[in-house]
């Protein structure tokens, strides 16, 4: 008899942003639509000055994966959320033409190039 196939373990995600929609809302929505559990930390404006120095680039949003050092860049977070949903929950949420993504690599993440938080192969040239 064959072995049971289980989906990959989902990482523990913590998304931190202000208590507004802003640039993190697209990430929140992607996680909810993909049925990916996450901790949604809403920072109040009065608490921001004390938190700012501990954030990447002194800004929000930031995301921590499995308790690792938080990363910045909402577009990279959005693609990661879509990739998680595609891999373990909803295969149709991302088109198959997008290249596969990997986990955050803090050694290649830079502010200048948002996609380096989640390295991927270049898209095919047409």
Buried (B, 14 or more C-beta within 10 A) or exposed (E): EEEEEEEEEBBEBBBBBBEEEEBBEBBBEBBBBBEBEBEBBEBEEEEEEEBEEEBBEEEBBBBBBEEBEBBBBBBBBBBBBBBBBBBBBBEEBBEEEEEEBEEBEEEEBEEEEBBBBBBBEEEEEE
